[in-house]
Amino acid sequence: MSTFMLEIVTPERNFFSGEAECVIFKSVDGEMGVLPMHAPTVTAVNVGPLKIKAEGKWIEAVVTDGFAKIMPDKVVIMTDTAEYPEEIDVNRAKAAKQRAEERLQKQLSQLEYMRSKTALARAMARLKATSK
């Protein structure tokens, strides 16, 4: 078997559903690549780039926090958001990055600090995806 079924789901839409040869995403332990017949695993997905190899071509996207259920013949990634680079509003991402950086300069509660760090990571991942 050279492919597996890949589903990427957000609360708003089914982002991707189809056969894939490989998927690469950021997990809690760093970048993770999944090939067909991968050992069964459940892992958290972190904000960052997501790459899908389907029909011999690489497809790039950006995802936010979620989790992945990996089985030998199927991978399901459930994430808060998933976007292709062409769907990203660059000006909005730049403004979000600036707001997050400004908030991080202030004394914040631990919760506010974590939210600001997450917002900054999302904005930076979006900007990186659009700069290619």
Phi, psi and omega in degrees: 000124182253359177223169174219161178281128179241128174234130175239119188236136172240169177299333183270333186197164168273104187289316181212138175210115180171181178284139179224152177266333183196149170222138180232132180209168177273128176245181180296337181261008182114194182292136183233130176248139181237129177243168176304147179069025177296148177297144178302131184207150167235131182215156176283146176253132179258163177302133176157191182287152174228132179237134179239130172256114181224133180054037177078001181241147178270134176244130180251148179206176175233135177234159174250190187304147178179208175212162180234134173252115186249127176232165183304326184242005182204141175231129176241122177247120177250123186220157180297315178217153174215132184219141169279152182307322182288347178272349186276130175275104185299317181297321178294320179294320178296318179295320179295321178298314180297316179299316181295318179297320179295319179295325181290341178284342182267163173284120185238157171291167180299320179295314179297322179298313180296320178297318180294320178297319179293317178298319179295316179299318178298312182298318181292322178295319178296315181294321179296320180295327182275348183273000182274000000 
